[in-house]
Amino acid sequence: MCRNIRQLHNFAPPATPEEVRAAALQYVRKVGGSPQPSRANEEAYAVAVDAVAEATQRLLDSLVTTAPPKDRDVEAAKARARAQARYA
């Protein structure tokens, strides 16, 4: 199950629909309390993921900032360096 959901706002290029959906899926799994829903709950999870993804995309589309967009590769390198320092 997810430990965190990554920031999607203010990146160049912007978050893709797949990234938004993946974040929504992580959120629903976390809130639902299981990484895989039972067959009885599959439809409820699917509806929730769609709703959260839609709300997330609306949020990202409406946010404004004066900060320059972050570079995905640079941010990923920083995260790897922090992880290496933490687990070394």
matplotlib code that plots the C-alpha trace (Angstrom):
import matplotlib.pyplot as plt

x = [0.0, 1.2, 3.1, 2.8, 1.3, 3.7, 3.2, 1.7, 1.4, 3.9, 6.0, 7.2, 5.7, 2.4, 1.1, -0.4, -3.8, -2.1, -0.2, -3.4, -5.2, -2.3, -2.4, -6.2, -5.8, -3.2, -5.5, -8.5, -6.5, -5.1, -8.5, -10.2, -7.6, -6.6, -4.3, -6.8, -10.6, -12.7, -14.9, -17.9, -16.1, -14.5, -17.2, -17.1, -13.3, -13.6, -16.2, -14.1, -10.9, -12.8, -14.2, -10.9, -9.1, -11.6, -11.4, -7.6, -7.5, -9.9, -7.7, -4.5, -6.1, -7.3, -4.1, -1.9, 1.6, 4.3, 7.1, 8.8, 7.9, 10.1, 12.0, 11.0, 14.5, 16.1, 13.4, 13.9, 17.6, 17.1, 14.8, 17.3, 20.1, 17.9, 17.0, 20.7, 21.6, 18.8, 19.5, 23.3]
y = [0.0, 3.5, 5.4, 8.8, 10.4, 12.4, 16.1, 16.6, 20.4, 22.7, 20.3, 20.6, 18.8, 18.7, 15.6, 13.1, 11.6, 8.3, 10.0, 11.6, 8.3, 6.5, 9.0, 8.6, 4.8, 5.2, 7.5, 5.2, 2.2, 4.0, 5.3, 2.0, 0.2, -2.5, -2.7, -4.9, -4.6, -7.7, -8.7, -7.2, -3.8, -3.6, -1.4, 1.0, 1.3, 1.9, 4.6, 6.2, 6.2, 7.9, 10.5, 11.3, 11.4, 13.8, 16.1, 15.9, 17.0, 19.9, 20.9, 20.8, 22.7, 25.5, 26.0, 29.0, 29.8, 32.3, 29.8, 28.4, 24.8, 22.1, 19.7, 16.1, 14.7, 17.1, 16.4, 12.7, 13.0, 15.0, 12.3, 9.6, 11.5, 12.0, 8.3, 7.3, 9.5, 8.2, 4.5, 4.5]
z = [0.0, -0.7, 1.9, 0.2, -2.8, -4.9, -5.7, -9.2, -9.3, -11.0, -13.0, -16.6, -18.4, -16.5, -14.8, -17.2, -16.8, -16.0, -13.1, -11.8, -11.9, -10.2, -7.4, -7.1, -6.9, -4.2, -2.2, -2.5, -1.5, 1.5, 2.6, 1.8, 4.0, 1.5, -1.6, -3.4, -2.9, -2.5, -5.4, -3.5, -3.3, -6.7, -8.2, -5.2, -5.6, -9.3, -8.8, -6.1, -8.2, -11.1, -8.8, -7.0, -10.3, -11.7, -8.6, -8.7, -12.3, -11.7, -8.8, -10.8, -13.7, -11.4, -9.3, -10.1, -9.0, -9.7, -9.1, -12.1, -13.0, -11.5, -13.7, -13.1, -13.7, -11.2, -8.6, -9.0, -8.6, -5.4, -4.1, -4.9, -3.1, 0.0, 0.0, -0.4, 2.5, 4.6, 4.0, 3.6]

ax = plt.figure().add_subplot(projection="3d")
ax.plot(x, y, z, "-o")
ax.set_aspect("equal")
plt.show()
